[in-house]
Amino acid sequence: MFPLLTVLLAIMPLAVPAGEMPFGDCSCDKPEVTEISDVPWEPLPPVSRPKVIYGNDDRIDVYAETNPDKLTWAASTCALIYTSRLTENTDGSYTLSAPAAYLRYGLPPCDGEPFGNQPTAPYCSGFMVGPDLIVTAGHCYNSTSFSNTRFVFGFHMLDAATPRLTFAKEQVYRGIEIVSSQSTGSFDHCVVRVDRPIQAPGAQAFKIRRDGSIAPGEFVGVLGHPSGLPLKIAFGNTYVRNSVETGFFVANLDTYGGNSGSPVINAATGLLEGILVRGDTDFINRGTCFESNVVPADGGRGEDVTKATVFAEVVPEETAYSGTIAFDRGGYGCSVPIMITVIDADLAGTESILVTVETSSGDLETVELIEDAPASSRFNATVETDAAAAVFPGSAVLEVGHGDTVSVTYTDLENESGESAEVSATAIIDCYPPAIGGITLSLLGATQAQIQFTTDEPARGTLRYGASCGTLAFQTTGTTAVGHSITLSGLAPDTRYYYAIEAVDGAGNAGVDDNAGACYSFMTYSTQNHFTEYFNTSNLVDIEYLQVTYLPIDQPNRYQACISPVEALPVPPGGEIIPLADDGFEEILLPSWRPFNYYGLEYDRFFIGANGYITFGQGDSTYQALPSQHFLLPRISAVMCDLNPSLRGTVYFTQLSDRYAVTFENIPVYDGLGLYPPENSHTFQIELFFDGIIRVTWLEIAATRAIAGLSSGAGTPVYFSSIKISQFKDCGDITHEGDFHSADTSRDWKISLAELLRVIQFYNSSGFSCAPSTEDGYNPEGSSFDCTPHDSDYMAQDWMISLNELLRVIQFYNARGYRPQSGTEDGFQPIP
């Protein structure tokens, strides 16, 4: 099946008994995204909702709602879903290909838990506030999300048993700009501009409060995706408790983790009052199942809502009556229809208006725009184009050529100042498609692949793939760029896939590279180790005073790992002090002659994250120890958890002769209560050797919930399961593929003192020769040279061991071992 319908994330941690708060298991006042379960959803008969138990659970499904205003609000609310759960179909639609079962703590819902038979997918919610603007919580979305998250409108239940799992192109959007954002705290919000005007069925921009503040006691409601469920509407005995803070108010809303980013509506006025950002404990672990945490209407801590006034200034008011005119894109091909749109509230109900369109080559046309709905104030028309040598003004067709400028002018008889004004827009004609080149399979695993390529102009790349060259039934689309990287997830292991690449520029010209009709192809691996462990209360941290070494290999796993016990850090703490704010990061630029190769790609910089990791490509402020967050970026997680180096301890960066080292010394886990006892301390180190070897060393670790391991940045892999780092082979026992070094007569991948002395004997003599009957096949001096020279004689291969060649063997002797490695001076590599 292409792609698989199963996405295995991580098993959720078991609940902590009441009263316990281990370091790293809860940051108390920081919001979190929802982690979706690892179990695929399967349709079941609908379950009744026993109101006697959930008397103040006001959530209902969209199909059960009859109020037209609430239905409009529902149509204007969206889900934030990782692209790894979505399949883009060749007709532009999307399928939710990996819905998950409704689980928490790895447990199913208890009998009677509402919506227990429904699928889950979104990790947060959002809503429309402008023609191309969506608002969500700041902790849900940042620039990293442009490539791995989509805004999906319409994920709701069609009836008691049927969820919508397929979405039209008009229901799915991609972020392209962060207009305003704060990721945590009292002003948690994110305003995102999406890739095109929002045309989801029934969606309208929410009317938002722009001044003042909602008063305590006023009733509010919320819409969104609690715990990743299909859209729920919740209006009832829910009201504002207090509104004294500048940035947020508190209400007793029926909300859950996936509601982060949900619109909170004034039940009386219909105004959008704010964004749901954080709240009380959602669920109770009953041992064999979970159920909602039900408290009295005036009990618990309440739910925090960022006030709409925090972001109102960056959302244009709909009450402005100045007319606007726009093309649907900035450029057009020579035979691509041009769409023109005018929006002018003064003309609501006019039905049609006239505009003038002209080209720099002399064509001039008058075009009638039609109001797209009664009194909508939005007028549209499409003009056909023709790549003709001659120009015929008034023909109703624009004759255009490559490089022409097209302009359209509309006369706004009364703008917001009460004056007449001409409003115009321009676009460029581009007749040539982008050229595609440099196609490289940069990452291949069991369920993931990454293809990189270039275009000779900014273009949006699409990779179409499938079971045969004639059936490329699936596709994944990237961002607009010149250098492209597209990741495929949810692939089947041990399966051949065929693919072709399409690139579309801003004018709509499409270039295709399908390998001259034969398509490109790759074969996924049968299995893959992702070298990542998820520590939680059911998998306790057991890596203190251990060291793991990751050796690059040209095999599916990309690395070979081994461990060793340690008593101290290999590089003493010191060097450049890196000042890190809580959840901050700092960029480390590498010398141009010393880039670092990670998962087959070279990087000229990396980013030290305050929360116990380094990332490549871009910095990250993620503080949640979740597999879905760890795998979003190329990352080395030593102790990925909510650390706070701004409070105590030191972070160092050091460059040595053969490696870079990043050291975290005595760093505590963030505590919202401000409790930082001495035992809340973490000391660890990440070393990046110039030859690609990675070494991570842990001393004291206090966190109980953390991630440790490697990520290629391709997203959470299908079939991910947490490994046990402490059960890696000892570095003294690992073996390697390839030939042993000539000096390693014991064939144990180490150079002993006796073996070193044998090479020194060759060095001290006038040379060496072949001697099949000896332990290593060689003799000092002699005259037989009918065998392969000793591996130590690699520079001139002159049957003599030079000082530099001897020093190379001494390097192996001083190291923990060696291994075959192509591309090195002698075909071997020391293991640090």
N, C-alpha and C positions, 0 to 999 in steps of 0.2 A: 504494500500500500504506500502511496506517495502523497503527502508525507504521513508519518505515523500519527495516530490520534492520541498518543500518550506522551505527556511531558512529565518526567519525574523530577520534582524539585527535592526539597529536603524534608524529612520528617520533623514535624513541629516539636519543640521541647515540651516535656511534661511540666505541669504547673508546679509552682513552688508552694509549699504549705503556708498557710496564713501566718503572718508575723515574720517570715524569713525574707531577707532581701540580699541574696549573694551579690558580690561585686560583679558587675557586667551583665546581670540578668534583667535589670530594669534601670532606666535612667530617670524614672519618676516623673519628670515634667517635659520630656521630649516626645514629640509625636512620632508615630511609626507608620510605615506602609504595611499593607496586608500581605502576608506570605500565603500563596495559594497552595493547596495540598498536592501531594505527589500521586494521588490515586485518580484514575480516569473516571469521569462521570458516566453513569449508565442510567437511562430513563427508568423510573419506578412509578407506581401508582401514586397519585397525589395523597398527601397526608393532611388530616384535619388540623385545625388550629384551636386548641382548647382554651378559650378565653378565660375560663375560671382560673387558670394558672397564669396566663399572660394578659391580665386585665388591662394593663397600661402599655401593652405593646401595640402601637397604633400603625404599624407598617402594613401596607396592602400592596398588591401587585397592580400594575398599570391596567390590565384587562378588567379589574374590578372597580376602577375609578370611573365616575360619570361626570364629574365637574369639569367643564370645558377649560377653565383657567388652569387647573392642575394638570390636565392632559397636555396643554401647551407647555407648561413648565417641564413636564416629563420629557416631551419631545426635544426640549432645549437643554437637557442634562445628558452628559456623556460619561462613558467609562474609559479609564486609562488602562490599556491592555498591552502587555509586552508583545512585540512582533513575533517572538518564538511561539506564541499561541495562535497566531493568525496565519492563514494561507491566502496569498493574493492570487486570485484566479485570472485567467487570460482575458476575461471580459471586463476586468477592472473591479469586480466585486471581491469581497473577502469572506472567508469561512473561518469561524472559530473552531479550529481543528483540534484544539487540546483543552476542552473544558474539563475542570477537575471536580471531584466529589467534594461535598461540603464537610470538611474535617477540621478539627482543631485539636492540638496536642497529639496528633496522629490518631485521634479517636472519632468515631461517628457521632452524630447528634443523638441525644437521648430521645426516647419515645415522646412524641408530642412537641418536640422542639420545632418551632415554625420554620417552614421552607426547607426542611431537612432533606427533601428529595430533589432539590434544584441544583443546577451546576454552578460552579464559581469560575471566574476568570479575571475580572478587574482587580487591580491592587489599590486603586484610588478612584475618585469621581471628579467631575469637572462640569462647567456649564458655560453657555454662550452669553457674551456681553456686548458683542459688536459684530459687524459683518464678517470679520475674520479673526475675532478675538475670543479666546477661551480662558476662563479663570479656574485655577485649582489651588491646592495647598502648596506652599513653597517646598515642604519636605517631600512632596510627591513627584516633583518635576524640576529638571534643570537642563542645561544645554546638552548634557550627556544623553538625555532622553530623546533628542531629535531623531536619532537613528533607531532606537530600540523600543519606542512606545508609540502607539497610535491612539487618537481620540475617537471613540466609537459611539455613535448615537444609535439608540434603538435596541440595546441589549436588555430585553425584558421578556417576561412570560407572555405568550400569546393566549394561553389558557392555563388551566390548573396543572397540566402535564407537559406542555410544549414550550420550550424556550426558543427564541429566535437565535439561530446560529450562523445565518448567512446575511451579509450586509451589503447593500448597494454601494457603489463608489461614493455616492453623495453622503453616505453615513460615516465615512472613515477619513480622518484628516491627520496630517503630520505637522508638528511644530517646526517653525523656521526661525523664530526670534523670541527671545525673552524680553518683553516690554518692561516688566517690573517684577522684582522678586525679593523675598526674604525667606530663607529656608526654615528658620525656627524662631521661637520667641513670641513676643506679644504681637508682632506684625506679620506672622506667617501667611504668605500668599505668593502666587505666581500668575502673572498675566502673560499669556502666550499668543503670539500671532501664528496662525496656521497657513498652510501652503496655498490656500485659495479661499474665496468666499464660501461661507457655510451655507449649504443648500439641503441639509437633512430635512426630510419631510416633517412639516409642522414646526420646525425650530424657529424661534424668535429670540432676539436679544432680551435678556432680563432687564427690567427697569430697576435701577439701583439707587439706594439712598446716597445722596451726595453731601449732606450736611446733617448736623445734629446727631442724636443717638437714640436708639430704641429704649424705652423706659422699662424698668422692672415690672413684671406682672403682665406685660403685653404677650399675646399668644403668637407662637411661631411654629412653622413646620419645616420639614426637610425632605429632599429627594436625593437619591443616590444609590450606591451599590454596597450595602452593609456586608462586610466580610467577603466581598467579591461576588455577591449574589446578583441575579437580574434586578433591574431597577425597582426600587420600592419608594412609595409615597407615604409619608408619616405626618399627619396633622391630627391633633387631639388635645389632650390636657397637657400641652407642652408650652412652657412660657419662659420668659427671661427672669433669671434669679437676681442677677446684678449686672450693672453696666458701668461700673466706676472706672475701669481701666481705659486708657486712651485707645489701645489697639484692639481690644476684644471684649466680648460680653459672655456671660455664662448662662446656659439654659438647660432644662431637663429633657433634652431631645432623645428620642429612641434611635441612637446611632451606634455604629460599630466601626471597626478599623477601616474597612473599605469605603466608609463614608467620608474619609478625609478628602477635602476638596468639594464637598457637596454644597449646593446652594441652600441657604437658610432664609425662608420667606416670612414676611410679616403676614399673619393669617388674616388680618383685617384690611390692610391696604394693598397687599400683593407686591409690595416693594421688596427687592432683594436686600436683606439686612447684613448678610455676611457669608463667610466660608467656614464650614465645620473643619476644625483642625486637630483637636485632641479631646480626650475625655477619660471616663472611668474605665475600670476593668470590664471587658466585654463578656467573658465566659467563666464558668466554673467547671473545673475538671472533677467529674464524678467517678473517676477510676476506670470505668469501662465505656464512658460516653461523656459528652459535654452538653451543657445547657446554658442559656442566656442568664446573665447576672441580673436578676430582677430586684429592684430597690423601690422604696416608696417614692412618690412624685417629688417629695422634698428631701429625699435621702441622697447619699453618695456625693461625689465632688462636683457633679454636673459636667456638661460638655462645653468646651471653649469654642467660640466663634469669632474669627477675625472680622472686624467691622468693615463694611463695604467702603466706608470713608477712607480707609487705608489705601485703597487702590483706585478710587473713583476718578482721581485727576488724570490718570492715564487712559481712561475709557471715554471716548468722545460722546458727548451728549446727543441723543437722538432728536432733541428739541431744536437743534440748529437748523434753520431753514434755507441756508445757502445751498444752491444746487451743486451737484458734483457730476462729473462725466469721466468715464474710464473705458479703456479697452480691456478685454479679458486677459490679455498678456502683453508683454513689452515688445514682442517681435512676432513676425508671421512669415511663413514660407510663401513662395510665389503663387501658390494656388490654394491657400488655406483661407477659409471664411473668417471674417473679422467680426467679432461681437462687440457691440457698443452698449453701454449701460449709463443711463442718467437717473440720479436719485434727487428728487426735489419735493419736499413735503408741501410746498405751496401749490403744486400741480396735482395733488391727490384728486382722483376722479376725472382728470382731463381726458383720459383714454389714449391720446397719442400726442406726440410732439415732433418737430422737425429739427434736424441737425445737418451741418455741412461737413463733408469729408473731402479732403484733397490730398494729393501726393506731390512730392517734390519734383516729379517728372511732368506735372501739369494736368493730371486728371482732377475733376471736380464733380462731386455727386451730392444730391440732397437726399437724405434718408429719413424715413418715418419710423419712429420708435413707438412701440405699443406698450401700454401699461400692463404688467404681467398678472395683475389681479385687481379687482375693483378697489379703488382708493388706496392702493398700496404705495403710491408715490415712486415706484420703480418702473422704468421704461427700458425696453430692450429691442434691439434689431440686429440682424446679421447681414453683412455685405459680402457678396462673392468677389473673389479676386481672380485675375487672369494674367499670366506672364506673357504679355503681348508687346511687340515692338512699337505698335502705334497706340495712341491714347485717344479715347472717344468720350469726352465729357458728356454727362447726362445719360449714359447708357445703362445706368443702374449696376454696372460692374466696374470695379476698380482695376485699371490696367497698371501693373506694377512691375518693377525690375529689381534685381539684387542691389541692395544699398539704398533704396528709396526710403524716404521718411513719410509716414502717413500721419495726418493730423485731423482731429475732429473738433469742431467748435459748436458750443451751445450757448445761447443767450439766456441768462438767468434774469428775468425781468425784475425780480425783487429778491435780493439776497438778505441775509440776516440784519444788514444795516439799512435796508429799505431802498437800496439803490440797484440800478441795472448793471450787470457785469457779464462779460464774456468769460466762459469757462472752457478750457481746452485740454486735450490729451494728445500725446504723440506715441508712435511706435515705429520700429525699424523693420524693413523687409530684408529677410535673409533667405536666400534660395538654396543654400548648400548644407547638406547634413554633416554632422560631426564625424571625424575619422576616429576609429577605435584602434588601439594598439596596446602592446605590452601586457597581453593577457597572461596572468600567472595564477596558478593554484597555490595560494600562500598558506593555507591551513587545511588539513584534512584529518578527520577523526571518524569515529564510528557513526555518529548521528549529526555531525556538523561539517561544513566546508566553507571556505572563504576564498573568493576569487577577486583578484585585483586587476585593474586595467586603467588605461588613460584615454582621454579624448583631447582633440586639438582645440577645443573651445569648451566653455562651461556647458554641461549637459547633464540631464538626469538619466542615470543608467538603470536598466532593467535586465535582470538575468532570468531567462526562461529555461525551465528544466523539466525533465520527465524521464520515463522509463525507456524511451527510444527517441531517436532524432526526429522521427515523424510525429511524436506525441509529446510535445513540451507543454504539458497540461498545467504547470504551476509556474509562478513567477515571484520574484522578490525585487522590489524597487528601492534604489538608494537615493541619496541626496544629489542636488545639483553641484557639480564640481568638475575639475579637470583630472584629478587623481581619484579613482574610485575604489572602494572596497565593499563588497557585498557578501554578507554572511547568510548561509542557508542553515536552518535548524530543523529538527524533527525528521531527519532523514532516516532511512532504514539501514541498519548495519549490514555489512557484507553485500552491498548492492551497487550495481553500476548505474550511474546517472549520466544523461546527456544534457548539454546545455548550449545556448546561444546567447549573445549579448546584443541588446538594443540600447542606443543612446539617442535621446531626444533633446535638442537644444531649445532655447527660449522662444524660437520662432516656430517650433513644432516640427522641424525637419528631423527625420529619423534615420540614423545610420545603424546597420546591422552587421554583425560578424558572426557567422555560423560555421566558420571553418570551411568555406567553399561548399556548403551544403552537407558536409559530413558531420557537423556539430563537434564540439569539444566534449570530453567525457572524463569522469573519474570514478573510482571504485572505493566506496566507504570501507573502513576497517570493520572487522567483526567485533572487536572490543577496544576499549581505551580507558586508561587510568588517568583521572583528572587530578590526582595528588592533592585532594582537598578534604580536610576533616572538619566536621561541624560539631563543636563542643556545646553541650547543654546539660541540663540536670539529669538526663538519661545517658549521657556520654561524657563523663567527667574529664576535665583537663588532666592529662598524664604526660605532658611533654616537658616538664620542668627539668632543667639540667640535661637536656638532650640537644643534639645537633643533627640536622638533616642536610645532606648534600645532594643536589640535583645535577646530574651529569647529562648534557645534551647528547641525544642519540638520533640517528636517522631511521626511526621506527615510529609506528603509530602513536605511542605514548609521548614521543618527543623528548622525554627525559627518563633517566634511570635514577632511582632514589635509594639512599642508604642512610643509616643513623649511627651515631656514636655518643656515648656518655661524655659529659664535659664537667669541669669544675669552674671554668671561667670563660669569659668571652675571648675569642681568638684575637680580636683587635682591641686593645685596651681603650676604654671610653676616652674620647678626646677628639681634637680637630675643630672644624668650624661648627659653632653652635647655631642650630637652626631654630629660630623663634617661631613657634606654632601656636596660633590661637585655637581655642576649642573648636573642633571640627574643621580646622583650616588645613592648608597645604602649602608647600613651597616648591618652586621649580628648581631643579638642579641641571644646569647646562653642562654637557660633557665636552671634553676637547674633541675637535673635529677628527683627530686621528685615533680616538678611543671611544667609538660608539659601542653600545651594548646590544647583542643579538638575543632576542627573546622570542621564543616560538617561531624562529625562522625569519623574523623581521628585525632590521637594525634601527635602533633609536638613538637620537643625538641628545636626549634629555630624559629625565624621569622626574616624578613628583613625589615628595615625601608627604604622606597624609598623616594628620594628627592621630588618626584612629588605628594606627598599628600596621600600615601597609605602605607600599610604594606602587604607583601606577605609571603606565606608559601612554603617551599620546595626549593625555590631559589630566589635570588634577581632579580630585574627588573629595567631597566632604561627607560621604556616607558614614553614618555611625551605627547603623544596624548590622548586627552579625547575622546575616541571612545569606544563604547560597545565591538567591536571585540577585542580591546586590553585589556579592563578591564576583560573580561571573559577568557582570555588565561591561567591565573594562579589562584590558590587559593589566594584570595585577599580581603582585607577590604579597600575600597576606601572612605576616608573622603572627600577630595577635589582632585580628580584625574585630574590634569591639569599641565601645564608646569611651575612649581614653581622653584624658584632659591634661595635656602637657603644659597648658597655660597656668596650671595651679601649682604643680610641683614636678621636680625632675628635669632632665635635660635630654634633648635630641641632638645628636652629632652627625656630621658628614665628614668622612675622611677619604682621601685618595692616596693609595699606596702605589708601589711600583707595579703591582700585578692585579689590582682590584680596587673597587669602590666599597666603602663600608658605611652603613647607616645604623646608628646605635640609639636605642631608646633606653634610658637609664632612670629607674625609680619613678616611672610615670603611673599615676593613679587612674582608675576608672572614674568617669564623671558620676557625680552623685547629686541629684537634684535637691537633696536635703542638706547638702553641705557637710556631710560626714566623711572625713578622709583620714581614717586611722593609718598608722605606719604600715600595717600589713596589706593595705590597699596599694600595692606597688607592683610594677612590671618592668623587667629588664630583659632585653633581647636585642639581637643584631641580625641584619641582613647584609651579606657580602655578595657583590657582583664581580666575578673574576673576568678579566679581559677576554679570556678564551670561552666565555659563555657559561661557565659553571656557576651555580647559585648555591650559597650556603646560608642556612638560617640556624641561629643558636638561641636557645631559651634558657634563662636562669629562673628568676622568680616570676610566677604568673598567678594572679589572684582572681582573674575573671572566671566565671562559671559558664558564660555563654560567649563563644568566640568562634571565629573561622581562622584556620591556618591552612595555607596551601597555595597553589598556582592557578591562574586563570589566563586563558588566551584572549579573553574579551569577546568571545563569540556568543555570549549569552548562556543561560543555564542549559546544560546538555540534557538531551533525553537519556534516560537510564542513569542519571547521576545518583550515586549512593556514596555516603560518607565513608572514607577509608580510615584506617588506624595508623597514624604516623609512627606510633611507638612500636608497631609490629613490622616496620620496614626491616630488611636485612641489615645486619651490622656491616659497616663499610669495610671491615676486614674480611668479610666472607663473600662479597659480591664477585661475580664473574662477568666477563665481557666477550663479545663476539669479535673474532679476528685472531691474528697470530700473536703469540707471546714474543716478548723481546728476547734477543739472543742471550742476553745476560741472565735472564730469569730461568735458570735451569731447574728450579723447583716448581716452575709453572704455577705460581700462586698469585700472579699479578702484583708482586712486590719485588724489590731488589734488596736482598739481604746484605749484610756486611761481607760475607764470604763471596757473594756474587759480585759485589763492588770491587773487592780486592782482586778478583780475577781480571776485571777490565783494567785495573791499575797495573797489573802485571803486563798486559799488552802495551799499555802506555809507556812503561819503563823500558820495554824492549825496543829493538829497532823495527818492530812490526809484528804481524801475526800471519798465520797461514791456515789452510784447511787441514783438519785432522779428525776424520769421522769417528775414530775410536775414543775420543775424549768426551768429557761430560757435556761440553758445550759445542763440540765439533770444530774446535780451533786449537792452535798451539802458538806460543810465542815464537816469533821468527819463522824459519822454514821456507820452503820454496813451492809448496802446492797451493795453487790459486784457482782450482776448478770447482769451487762452490760459491754460494752467495756470500758476499762480505758480511761481517758481523754488523748487527743493527747499530752499534755504536760508531761504526765507520760510515757516516752518512753524508759528510760534507763533500770531500773530494773522492771518497771511496778509493783510497790509495793503499789499502792494506796496512794502514797505520792509524793509531788513535791519537788525535791531537788533544791539546789541553781543553779547548772548547767542547770537543766531543766527550771528554772525560767528565767535564763539569755537568754536562747534560745527564749522564748516568748518576752522578752524585745528587742531582736535583730529584731524580726518581727515588733514590735511596732516602733522602730527607723527607719526601712526601709520604702520604699514607699508602700510596700505591701508584699505579700507572694504568693506562688503557690505550688501545689502538685509537688513533684519531687522524683521519685524513686531513690534509691541508697544513699540518704542522711541519716543522723543519725535518723531523725524522720519522713521522708517521705515528708518533705516540704522544700522550699527554699525561702530565703528572696529576694526581688526584690530591687536592689540598687537604 
